[in-house]
Amino acid sequence: MRRASRIALRMSSVHARGVVLWVAALATGMICVWEHVYASRLASNIEDLGDRKERIEAEIGFLRMECAGLSSRERIEAYATEHLGLRYPTGDEVVRLGPEHARPAPQTSYAGRSAGGPDNG
């Protein structure tokens, strides 16, 4: 009987090793598949982010061009004269500041608007 129990023990030991080996192989396969799926998702996310980055960079370029156009000197001058009624000052409307010009500045008006002096109310 001893011999039979030893053989049975060996067989169960071999059988257990086989089961452990199969479980390890199955787990390894599942991990490899999971890693592949995860890597595919990451690659897809990276591609989406790259597309988003390109769209944002294109929008930034467009906005820079629009900003340059809107802040051009010619456009600002045209807007100031047409919509705000501004003009370049005449020689007597220019006030120079500095130590040699320490007297108070005269009241001036721009484009027919009163500067609020005592004569203008």
Buried (B, 14 or more C-beta within 10 A) or exposed (E): EEEEEEEEEEEEEEEEEEEEEEEEEEEEEEEEEEEEEEEEEEEEEEEEEEEEEEEEEEEEEEEEEEEEEEEEEEEEEEEBEEEEEBEEEEEEEEEEEEEEEEEEEEEBEEEEEEEEEEEEE
